[in-house]
Amino acid sequence: MEGLEWIRTWRRNVTRASELGITRPDAMVLMGALHKPHEWLSMNSPQIAYRLSMVRQQLGVDRQPVFGMVWTFSEHLQAEAEQLLVDAQEFPKQSAAETSGQGSSASYGENTKSTKSTKEYWRWGYRW
C-alpha cells in the first residue's frame, strides 16, 4: 500500500530532521506535502474522506497551520491508511464468478444465508 508507506516515510523524515536539529519547513509547506496521501485516502472511501475533513476542521490546519497540529493530522492519516490496509486483508474483494454464484462449490440450500449476507456486504461496499 503505497499511501501508508509514503506517510510513514514522511513522518520518519520529519522526526529525523528534528533529531538532527535541522530547521523544519513551515507548517503550510508540511500540510502541502500531506495533500497527496490525503487525496489518495479520500478517493478510497467516502467515510475516510468525511473523517479526515472533520479532523482537518477541528485541528484548524487549513486556517492557521501549526507544526503540532500538522503532526497530529499526519497521525490521523497514518491511522486511516493502516485501517484501510487491515480491512483490505480481512475482506478481500470477491471475483465476479464468486459474486454471481458460479464459483460456489456448495449446493443450493447449504449455508445460503451467509452467502447472501456476504454478497450484500460487497455489493454495498461497507461492513454491516
Secondary structure, DSSP 8 states (H G I E B T S, - for coil): -HHHHHHHHHHHHHHHHHHHT-----HHHHHHHTHHHHHHHHHH-HHHHHHHHHHHHHHTTTTS--HHHHHHHHHHHHHHHHHHHHHHHHS----HHHHHTTT--S-TTSSHHHHHHHHHHHHHTS--
